[in-house]
Amino acid sequence: MQQTRSIEAGSSIRARLWIEFGLLFIITPLVMAFLLSPAAIWAGIAAMLAVAIALLWLTPSFRWRSLLARPIVPHWGLFAGFVLLTSISAIGLVLWLRPGALFFLPRHNQDLWLLILCFYPFASALPQELIFRALFFERYGELFTDPRVAVAVNAGVFSLAHLFFWNWPAVLLTALGGVVFAWAYRGGGALGTGSFGFAFLLHALAGQILFTTGLGIFFYHGAV
């Protein structure tokens, strides 16, 4: 009888987690993309962040100090490779898609460029990492028994959350970035261990590189 109750309780918890997951990572991004005006996107993101913080507080196994407990850069070679590959890829994509936008901000609006470099990590990358890496893996990671599936789903919902930009480069690049950031958070290969700091740093640098090279034109919606 006790075992039956435990199984039923476990099933109930998983069902609740699936409902939370669907509402936060699927329904909310779709509402933001199809129903919210561009001016209301900030409010939608702020609401997601507030819910994410509350849910992290309610997650028994999660401790805030764990976000800072591991090295920010577990492997400098991988860090340098990411920066180099992202920079080259971004320049190549700008030259292919919007040649006139190459290094537009550094050349024509240095004040806005410097403002983005300073505030993007904390106003955009940090909230997104709390929602899509910390909350996703610490509260809902157990829903996916295969780590590869968890990373793939994480990249998918991260990409879906950028659907409101309504252009394929934003959706594709965030899917690829989601794989990298999820891998950095969870750890794997030469990393050996996951690191919230590493995922945050890579995300912040990726955004700075995109807006520096001109690819940020596909990510500007007055919101993120």
BANU-991335 format. One record per residue (C-alpha): chain; x negated, y negated, z; residue number from 1. Coordinates in steps of 0.02 Angstrom, whole numbers, always signed. Layout:
REM residues N
<r><ch>A</ch><X>X</X><Y>Y</Y><Z>Z</Z><i>NUM</i></r>
...
END
This chain:
REM residues 224
<r><ch>A</ch><X>+0</X><Y>+0</Y><Z>+0</Z><i>1</i></r>
<r><ch>A</ch><X>-140</X><Y>-120</Y><Z>+46</Z><i>2</i></r>
<r><ch>A</ch><X>-230</X><Y>-82</Y><Z>-116</Z><i>3</i></r>
<r><ch>A</ch><X>-71</X><Y>-113</Y><Z>-215</Z><i>4</i></r>
<r><ch>A</ch><X>-47</X><Y>-281</Y><Z>-130</Z><i>5</i></r>
<r><ch>A</ch><X>-228</X><Y>-328</Y><Z>-167</Z><i>6</i></r>
<r><ch>A</ch><X>-204</X><Y>-284</Y><Z>-350</Z><i>7</i></r>
<r><ch>A</ch><X>-44</X><Y>-384</Y><Z>-359</Z><i>8</i></r>
<r><ch>A</ch><X>-127</X><Y>-532</Y><Z>-273</Z><i>9</i></r>
<r><ch>A</ch><X>-272</X><Y>-523</Y><Z>-394</Z><i>10</i></r>
<r><ch>A</ch><X>-155</X><Y>-519</Y><Z>-543</Z><i>11</i></r>
<r><ch>A</ch><X>-59</X><Y>-667</Y><Z>-475</Z><i>12</i></r>
<r><ch>A</ch><X>-219</X><Y>-768</Y><Z>-454</Z><i>13</i></r>
<r><ch>A</ch><X>-277</X><Y>-727</Y><Z>-631</Z><i>14</i></r>
<r><ch>A</ch><X>-108</X><Y>-775</Y><Z>-702</Z><i>15</i></r>
<r><ch>A</ch><X>-115</X><Y>-942</Y><Z>-611</Z><i>16</i></r>
<r><ch>A</ch><X>-291</X><Y>-973</Y><Z>-674</Z><i>17</i></r>
<r><ch>A</ch><X>-238</X><Y>-935</Y><Z>-853</Z><i>18</i></r>
<r><ch>A</ch><X>-95</X><Y>-1059</Y><Z>-837</Z><i>19</i></r>
<r><ch>A</ch><X>-212</X><Y>-1192</Y><Z>-770</Z><i>20</i></r>
<r><ch>A</ch><X>-336</X><Y>-1154</Y><Z>-907</Z><i>21</i></r>
<r><ch>A</ch><X>-206</X><Y>-1168</Y><Z>-1044</Z><i>22</i></r>
<r><ch>A</ch><X>-134</X><Y>-1331</Y><Z>-978</Z><i>23</i></r>
<r><ch>A</ch><X>-302</X><Y>-1416</Y><Z>-953</Z><i>24</i></r>
<r><ch>A</ch><X>-406</X><Y>-1352</Y><Z>-1098</Z><i>25</i></r>
<r><ch>A</ch><X>-277</X><Y>-1322</Y><Z>-1234</Z><i>26</i></r>
<r><ch>A</ch><X>-116</X><Y>-1419</Y><Z>-1203</Z><i>27</i></r>
<r><ch>A</ch><X>-199</X><Y>-1578</Y><Z>-1141</Z><i>28</i></r>
<r><ch>A</ch><X>-319</X><Y>-1597</Y><Z>-1290</Z><i>29</i></r>
<r><ch>A</ch><X>-174</X><Y>-1565</Y><Z>-1410</Z><i>30</i></r>
<r><ch>A</ch><X>-70</X><Y>-1698</Y><Z>-1323</Z><i>31</i></r>
<r><ch>A</ch><X>-216</X><Y>-1819</Y><Z>-1334</Z><i>32</i></r>
<r><ch>A</ch><X>-238</X><Y>-1783</Y><Z>-1519</Z><i>33</i></r>
<r><ch>A</ch><X>-57</X><Y>-1783</Y><Z>-1575</Z><i>34</i></r>
<r><ch>A</ch><X>+38</X><Y>-1891</Y><Z>-1452</Z><i>35</i></r>
<r><ch>A</ch><X>-77</X><Y>-2020</Y><Z>-1371</Z><i>36</i></r>
<r><ch>A</ch><X>-124</X><Y>-2182</Y><Z>-1456</Z><i>37</i></r>
<r><ch>A</ch><X>-309</X><Y>-2226</Y><Z>-1470</Z><i>38</i></r>
<r><ch>A</ch><X>-286</X><Y>-2354</Y><Z>-1332</Z><i>39</i></r>
<r><ch>A</ch><X>-222</X><Y>-2219</Y><Z>-1214</Z><i>40</i></r>
<r><ch>A</ch><X>-364</X><Y>-2096</Y><Z>-1243</Z><i>41</i></r>
<r><ch>A</ch><X>-465</X><Y>-2168</Y><Z>-1099</Z><i>42</i></r>
<r><ch>A</ch><X>-320</X><Y>-2136</Y><Z>-982</Z><i>43</i></r>
<r><ch>A</ch><X>-306</X><Y>-1956</Y><Z>-1043</Z><i>44</i></r>
<r><ch>A</ch><X>-491</X><Y>-1924</Y><Z>-1013</Z><i>45</i></r>
<r><ch>A</ch><X>-484</X><Y>-2006</Y><Z>-841</Z><i>46</i></r>
<r><ch>A</ch><X>-336</X><Y>-1895</Y><Z>-796</Z><i>47</i></r>
<r><ch>A</ch><X>-430</X><Y>-1739</Y><Z>-853</Z><i>48</i></r>
<r><ch>A</ch><X>-579</X><Y>-1790</Y><Z>-747</Z><i>49</i></r>
<r><ch>A</ch><X>-473</X><Y>-1821</Y><Z>-593</Z><i>50</i></r>
<r><ch>A</ch><X>-389</X><Y>-1652</Y><Z>-611</Z><i>51</i></r>
<r><ch>A</ch><X>-557</X><Y>-1567</Y><Z>-640</Z><i>52</i></r>
<r><ch>A</ch><X>-631</X><Y>-1642</Y><Z>-482</Z><i>53</i></r>
<r><ch>A</ch><X>-479</X><Y>-1590</Y><Z>-381</Z><i>54</i></r>
<r><ch>A</ch><X>-484</X><Y>-1413</Y><Z>-448</Z><i>55</i></r>
<r><ch>A</ch><X>-671</X><Y>-1399</Y><Z>-413</Z><i>56</i></r>
<r><ch>A</ch><X>-636</X><Y>-1449</Y><Z>-232</Z><i>57</i></r>
<r><ch>A</ch><X>-504</X><Y>-1312</Y><Z>-225</Z><i>58</i></r>
<r><ch>A</ch><X>-621</X><Y>-1179</Y><Z>-296</Z><i>59</i></r>
<r><ch>A</ch><X>-681</X><Y>-1076</Y><Z>-145</Z><i>60</i></r>
<r><ch>A</ch><X>-843</X><Y>-1018</Y><Z>-224</Z><i>61</i></r>
<r><ch>A</ch><X>-897</X><Y>-1190</Y><Z>-285</Z><i>62</i></r>
<r><ch>A</ch><X>-1013</X><Y>-1306</Y><Z>-191</Z><i>63</i></r>
<r><ch>A</ch><X>-1053</X><Y>-1480</Y><Z>-258</Z><i>64</i></r>
<r><ch>A</ch><X>-1233</X><Y>-1465</Y><Z>-203</Z><i>65</i></r>
<r><ch>A</ch><X>-1253</X><Y>-1318</Y><Z>-322</Z><i>66</i></r>
<r><ch>A</ch><X>-1250</X><Y>-1441</Y><Z>-467</Z><i>67</i></r>
<r><ch>A</ch><X>-1418</X><Y>-1509</Y><Z>-409</Z><i>68</i></r>
<r><ch>A</ch><X>-1492</X><Y>-1349</Y><Z>-342</Z><i>69</i></r>
<r><ch>A</ch><X>-1583</X><Y>-1297</Y><Z>-501</Z><i>70</i></r>
<r><ch>A</ch><X>-1716</X><Y>-1378</Y><Z>-611</Z><i>71</i></r>
<r><ch>A</ch><X>-1656</X><Y>-1513</Y><Z>-729</Z><i>72</i></r>
<r><ch>A</ch><X>-1774</X><Y>-1451</Y><Z>-865</Z><i>73</i></r>
<r><ch>A</ch><X>-1805</X><Y>-1264</Y><Z>-841</Z><i>74</i></r>
<r><ch>A</ch><X>-1904</X><Y>-1252</Y><Z>-1004</Z><i>75</i></r>
<r><ch>A</ch><X>-1991</X><Y>-1401</Y><Z>-1083</Z><i>76</i></r>
<r><ch>A</ch><X>-2020</X><Y>-1312</Y><Z>-1249</Z><i>77</i></r>
<r><ch>A</ch><X>-1833</X><Y>-1284</Y><Z>-1273</Z><i>78</i></r>
<r><ch>A</ch><X>-1800</X><Y>-1463</Y><Z>-1221</Z><i>79</i></r>
<r><ch>A</ch><X>-1921</X><Y>-1533</Y><Z>-1350</Z><i>80</i></r>
<r><ch>A</ch><X>-1855</X><Y>-1417</Y><Z>-1484</Z><i>81</i></r>
<r><ch>A</ch><X>-1676</X><Y>-1473</Y><Z>-1451</Z><i>82</i></r>
<r><ch>A</ch><X>-1722</X><Y>-1658</Y><Z>-1463</Z><i>83</i></r>
<r><ch>A</ch><X>-1820</X><Y>-1631</Y><Z>-1624</Z><i>84</i></r>
<r><ch>A</ch><X>-1689</X><Y>-1523</Y><Z>-1708</Z><i>85</i></r>
<r><ch>A</ch><X>-1546</X><Y>-1636</Y><Z>-1657</Z><i>86</i></r>
<r><ch>A</ch><X>-1637</X><Y>-1791</Y><Z>-1721</Z><i>87</i></r>
<r><ch>A</ch><X>-1681</X><Y>-1714</Y><Z>-1889</Z><i>88</i></r>
<r><ch>A</ch><X>-1506</X><Y>-1641</Y><Z>-1912</Z><i>89</i></r>
<r><ch>A</ch><X>-1422</X><Y>-1806</Y><Z>-1866</Z><i>90</i></r>
<r><ch>A</ch><X>-1527</X><Y>-1905</Y><Z>-1989</Z><i>91</i></r>
<r><ch>A</ch><X>-1495</X><Y>-1777</Y><Z>-2125</Z><i>92</i></r>
<r><ch>A</ch><X>-1307</X><Y>-1781</Y><Z>-2096</Z><i>93</i></r>
<r><ch>A</ch><X>-1301</X><Y>-1971</Y><Z>-2097</Z><i>94</i></r>
<r><ch>A</ch><X>-1397</X><Y>-1976</Y><Z>-2261</Z><i>95</i></r>
<r><ch>A</ch><X>-1275</X><Y>-1849</Y><Z>-2333</Z><i>96</i></r>
<r><ch>A</ch><X>-1111</X><Y>-1918</Y><Z>-2266</Z><i>97</i></r>
<r><ch>A</ch><X>-1139</X><Y>-2105</Y><Z>-2235</Z><i>98</i></r>
<r><ch>A</ch><X>-1310</X><Y>-2164</Y><Z>-2297</Z><i>99</i></r>
<r><ch>A</ch><X>-1269</X><Y>-2346</Y><Z>-2260</Z><i>100</i></r>
<r><ch>A</ch><X>-1242</X><Y>-2305</Y><Z>-2077</Z><i>101</i></r>
<r><ch>A</ch><X>-1421</X><Y>-2243</Y><Z>-2048</Z><i>102</i></r>
<r><ch>A</ch><X>-1488</X><Y>-2328</Y><Z>-1891</Z><i>103</i></r>
<r><ch>A</ch><X>-1348</X><Y>-2456</Y><Z>-1907</Z><i>104</i></r>
<r><ch>A</ch><X>-1337</X><Y>-2503</Y><Z>-1723</Z><i>105</i></r>
<r><ch>A</ch><X>-1525</X><Y>-2524</Y><Z>-1691</Z><i>106</i></r>
<r><ch>A</ch><X>-1535</X><Y>-2630</Y><Z>-1850</Z><i>107</i></r>
<r><ch>A</ch><X>-1378</X><Y>-2735</Y><Z>-1836</Z><i>108</i></r>
<r><ch>A</ch><X>-1310</X><Y>-2730</Y><Z>-1658</Z><i>109</i></r>
<r><ch>A</ch><X>-1448</X><Y>-2698</Y><Z>-1534</Z><i>110</i></r>
<r><ch>A</ch><X>-1347</X><Y>-2758</Y><Z>-1385</Z><i>111</i></r>
<r><ch>A</ch><X>-1210</X><Y>-2629</Y><Z>-1415</Z><i>112</i></r>
<r><ch>A</ch><X>-1341</X><Y>-2496</Y><Z>-1452</Z><i>113</i></r>
<r><ch>A</ch><X>-1432</X><Y>-2527</Y><Z>-1288</Z><i>114</i></r>
<r><ch>A</ch><X>-1266</X><Y>-2530</Y><Z>-1196</Z><i>115</i></r>
<r><ch>A</ch><X>-1223</X><Y>-2359</Y><Z>-1267</Z><i>116</i></r>
<r><ch>A</ch><X>-1395</X><Y>-2289</Y><Z>-1224</Z><i>117</i></r>
<r><ch>A</ch><X>-1374</X><Y>-2346</Y><Z>-1044</Z><i>118</i></r>
<r><ch>A</ch><X>-1193</X><Y>-2300</Y><Z>-1011</Z><i>119</i></r>
<r><ch>A</ch><X>-1157</X><Y>-2151</Y><Z>-1123</Z><i>120</i></r>
<r><ch>A</ch><X>-1241</X><Y>-2024</Y><Z>-1006</Z><i>121</i></r>
<r><ch>A</ch><X>-1135</X><Y>-2074</Y><Z>-856</Z><i>122</i></r>
<r><ch>A</ch><X>-975</X><Y>-2137</Y><Z>-937</Z><i>123</i></r>
<r><ch>A</ch><X>-956</X><Y>-1995</Y><Z>-1061</Z><i>124</i></r>
<r><ch>A</ch><X>-1080</X><Y>-1851</Y><Z>-1047</Z><i>125</i></r>
<r><ch>A</ch><X>-1067</X><Y>-1829</Y><Z>-858</Z><i>126</i></r>
<r><ch>A</ch><X>-875</X><Y>-1823</Y><Z>-849</Z><i>127</i></r>
<r><ch>A</ch><X>-870</X><Y>-1702</Y><Z>-995</Z><i>128</i></r>
<r><ch>A</ch><X>-999</X><Y>-1588</Y><Z>-915</Z><i>129</i></r>
<r><ch>A</ch><X>-901</X><Y>-1585</Y><Z>-753</Z><i>130</i></r>
<r><ch>A</ch><X>-744</X><Y>-1537</Y><Z>-848</Z><i>131</i></r>
<r><ch>A</ch><X>-810</X><Y>-1421</Y><Z>-982</Z><i>132</i></r>
<r><ch>A</ch><X>-956</X><Y>-1339</Y><Z>-897</Z><i>133</i></r>
<r><ch>A</ch><X>-941</X><Y>-1348</Y><Z>-708</Z><i>134</i></r>
<r><ch>A</ch><X>-753</X><Y>-1326</Y><Z>-696</Z><i>135</i></r>
<r><ch>A</ch><X>-740</X><Y>-1206</Y><Z>-843</Z><i>136</i></r>
<r><ch>A</ch><X>-872</X><Y>-1084</Y><Z>-782</Z><i>137</i></r>
<r><ch>A</ch><X>-853</X><Y>-1102</Y><Z>-594</Z><i>138</i></r>
<r><ch>A</ch><X>-663</X><Y>-1086</Y><Z>-590</Z><i>139</i></r>
<r><ch>A</ch><X>-617</X><Y>-997</Y><Z>-750</Z><i>140</i></r>
<r><ch>A</ch><X>-776</X><Y>-904</Y><Z>-796</Z><i>141</i></r>
<r><ch>A</ch><X>-713</X><Y>-744</Y><Z>-713</Z><i>142</i></r>
<r><ch>A</ch><X>-571</X><Y>-737</Y><Z>-840</Z><i>143</i></r>
<r><ch>A</ch><X>-700</X><Y>-688</Y><Z>-971</Z><i>144</i></r>
<r><ch>A</ch><X>-793</X><Y>-527</Y><Z>-933</Z><i>145</i></r>
<r><ch>A</ch><X>-913</X><Y>-547</Y><Z>-1080</Z><i>146</i></r>
<r><ch>A</ch><X>-1030</X><Y>-697</Y><Z>-1060</Z><i>147</i></r>
<r><ch>A</ch><X>-1040</X><Y>-717</Y><Z>-1248</Z><i>148</i></r>
<r><ch>A</ch><X>-851</X><Y>-733</Y><Z>-1257</Z><i>149</i></r>
<r><ch>A</ch><X>-855</X><Y>-861</Y><Z>-1117</Z><i>150</i></r>
<r><ch>A</ch><X>-983</X><Y>-967</Y><Z>-1211</Z><i>151</i></r>
<r><ch>A</ch><X>-884</X><Y>-953</Y><Z>-1373</Z><i>152</i></r>
<r><ch>A</ch><X>-720</X><Y>-1003</Y><Z>-1289</Z><i>153</i></r>
<r><ch>A</ch><X>-808</X><Y>-1145</Y><Z>-1200</Z><i>154</i></r>
<r><ch>A</ch><X>-874</X><Y>-1212</Y><Z>-1365</Z><i>155</i></r>
<r><ch>A</ch><X>-700</X><Y>-1194</Y><Z>-1441</Z><i>156</i></r>
<r><ch>A</ch><X>-608</X><Y>-1293</Y><Z>-1308</Z><i>157</i></r>
<r><ch>A</ch><X>-747</X><Y>-1423</Y><Z>-1304</Z><i>158</i></r>
<r><ch>A</ch><X>-725</X><Y>-1446</Y><Z>-1491</Z><i>159</i></r>
<r><ch>A</ch><X>-535</X><Y>-1451</Y><Z>-1473</Z><i>160</i></r>
<r><ch>A</ch><X>-553</X><Y>-1591</Y><Z>-1347</Z><i>161</i></r>
<r><ch>A</ch><X>-631</X><Y>-1697</Y><Z>-1485</Z><i>162</i></r>
<r><ch>A</ch><X>-493</X><Y>-1666</Y><Z>-1610</Z><i>163</i></r>
<r><ch>A</ch><X>-423</X><Y>-1840</Y><Z>-1577</Z><i>164</i></r>
<r><ch>A</ch><X>-566</X><Y>-1912</Y><Z>-1678</Z><i>165</i></r>
<r><ch>A</ch><X>-483</X><Y>-1832</Y><Z>-1830</Z><i>166</i></r>
<r><ch>A</ch><X>-638</X><Y>-1796</Y><Z>-1933</Z><i>167</i></r>
<r><ch>A</ch><X>-725</X><Y>-1631</Y><Z>-1966</Z><i>168</i></r>
<r><ch>A</ch><X>-903</X><Y>-1686</Y><Z>-1918</Z><i>169</i></r>
<r><ch>A</ch><X>-846</X><Y>-1725</Y><Z>-1741</Z><i>170</i></r>
<r><ch>A</ch><X>-755</X><Y>-1559</Y><Z>-1723</Z><i>171</i></r>
<r><ch>A</ch><X>-898</X><Y>-1457</Y><Z>-1798</Z><i>172</i></r>
<r><ch>A</ch><X>-1039</X><Y>-1544</Y><Z>-1705</Z><i>173</i></r>
<r><ch>A</ch><X>-952</X><Y>-1531</Y><Z>-1537</Z><i>174</i></r>
<r><ch>A</ch><X>-924</X><Y>-1345</Y><Z>-1567</Z><i>175</i></r>
<r><ch>A</ch><X>-1110</X><Y>-1322</Y><Z>-1599</Z><i>176</i></r>
<r><ch>A</ch><X>-1154</X><Y>-1435</Y><Z>-1453</Z><i>177</i></r>
<r><ch>A</ch><X>-1034</X><Y>-1339</Y><Z>-1343</Z><i>178</i></r>
<r><ch>A</ch><X>-1130</X><Y>-1179</Y><Z>-1375</Z><i>179</i></r>
<r><ch>A</ch><X>-1294</X><Y>-1263</Y><Z>-1329</Z><i>180</i></r>
<r><ch>A</ch><X>-1227</X><Y>-1349</Y><Z>-1173</Z><i>181</i></r>
<r><ch>A</ch><X>-1138</X><Y>-1192</Y><Z>-1113</Z><i>182</i></r>
<r><ch>A</ch><X>-1295</X><Y>-1090</Y><Z>-1140</Z><i>183</i></r>
<r><ch>A</ch><X>-1398</X><Y>-1219</Y><Z>-1045</Z><i>184</i></r>
<r><ch>A</ch><X>-1274</X><Y>-1218</Y><Z>-901</Z><i>185</i></r>
<r><ch>A</ch><X>-1261</X><Y>-1030</Y><Z>-887</Z><i>186</i></r>
<r><ch>A</ch><X>-1441</X><Y>-991</Y><Z>-927</Z><i>187</i></r>
<r><ch>A</ch><X>-1510</X><Y>-863</Y><Z>-1045</Z><i>188</i></r>
<r><ch>A</ch><X>-1661</X><Y>-813</Y><Z>-1146</Z><i>189</i></r>
<r><ch>A</ch><X>-1816</X><Y>-910</Y><Z>-1097</Z><i>190</i></r>
<r><ch>A</ch><X>-1716</X><Y>-1019</Y><Z>-977</Z><i>191</i></r>
<r><ch>A</ch><X>-1692</X><Y>-881</Y><Z>-852</Z><i>192</i></r>
<r><ch>A</ch><X>-1565</X><Y>-979</Y><Z>-752</Z><i>193</i></r>
<r><ch>A</ch><X>-1425</X><Y>-1101</Y><Z>-783</Z><i>194</i></r>
<r><ch>A</ch><X>-1433</X><Y>-1284</Y><Z>-739</Z><i>195</i></r>
<r><ch>A</ch><X>-1297</X><Y>-1416</Y><Z>-735</Z><i>196</i></r>
<r><ch>A</ch><X>-1434</X><Y>-1547</Y><Z>-745</Z><i>197</i></r>
<r><ch>A</ch><X>-1504</X><Y>-1471</Y><Z>-904</Z><i>198</i></r>
<r><ch>A</ch><X>-1333</X><Y>-1462</Y><Z>-988</Z><i>199</i></r>
<r><ch>A</ch><X>-1299</X><Y>-1643</Y><Z>-938</Z><i>200</i></r>
<r><ch>A</ch><X>-1469</X><Y>-1702</Y><Z>-1000</Z><i>201</i></r>
<r><ch>A</ch><X>-1451</X><Y>-1616</Y><Z>-1169</Z><i>202</i></r>
<r><ch>A</ch><X>-1275</X><Y>-1685</Y><Z>-1189</Z><i>203</i></r>
<r><ch>A</ch><X>-1330</X><Y>-1861</Y><Z>-1144</Z><i>204</i></r>
<r><ch>A</ch><X>-1477</X><Y>-1856</Y><Z>-1264</Z><i>205</i></r>
<r><ch>A</ch><X>-1371</X><Y>-1784</Y><Z>-1403</Z><i>206</i></r>
<r><ch>A</ch><X>-1249</X><Y>-1929</Y><Z>-1387</Z><i>207</i></r>
<r><ch>A</ch><X>-1388</X><Y>-2057</Y><Z>-1383</Z><i>208</i></r>
<r><ch>A</ch><X>-1467</X><Y>-1980</Y><Z>-1538</Z><i>209</i></r>
<r><ch>A</ch><X>-1301</X><Y>-1978</Y><Z>-1632</Z><i>210</i></r>
<r><ch>A</ch><X>-1265</X><Y>-2161</Y><Z>-1597</Z><i>211</i></r>
<r><ch>A</ch><X>-1445</X><Y>-2211</Y><Z>-1634</Z><i>212</i></r>
<r><ch>A</ch><X>-1455</X><Y>-2123</Y><Z>-1802</Z><i>213</i></r>
<r><ch>A</ch><X>-1283</X><Y>-2182</Y><Z>-1859</Z><i>214</i></r>
<r><ch>A</ch><X>-1190</X><Y>-2018</Y><Z>-1842</Z><i>215</i></r>
<r><ch>A</ch><X>-1098</X><Y>-2093</Y><Z>-1696</Z><i>216</i></r>
<r><ch>A</ch><X>-981</X><Y>-2174</Y><Z>-1822</Z><i>217</i></r>
<r><ch>A</ch><X>-886</X><Y>-2009</Y><Z>-1819</Z><i>218</i></r>
<r><ch>A</ch><X>-873</X><Y>-2015</Y><Z>-1629</Z><i>219</i></r>
<r><ch>A</ch><X>-815</X><Y>-2192</Y><Z>-1604</Z><i>220</i></r>
<r><ch>A</ch><X>-631</X><Y>-2205</Y><Z>-1561</Z><i>221</i></r>
<r><ch>A</ch><X>-645</X><Y>-2338</Y><Z>-1429</Z><i>222</i></r>
<r><ch>A</ch><X>-643</X><Y>-2196</Y><Z>-1303</Z><i>223</i></r>
<r><ch>A</ch><X>-797</X><Y>-2085</Y><Z>-1293</Z><i>224</i></r>
END
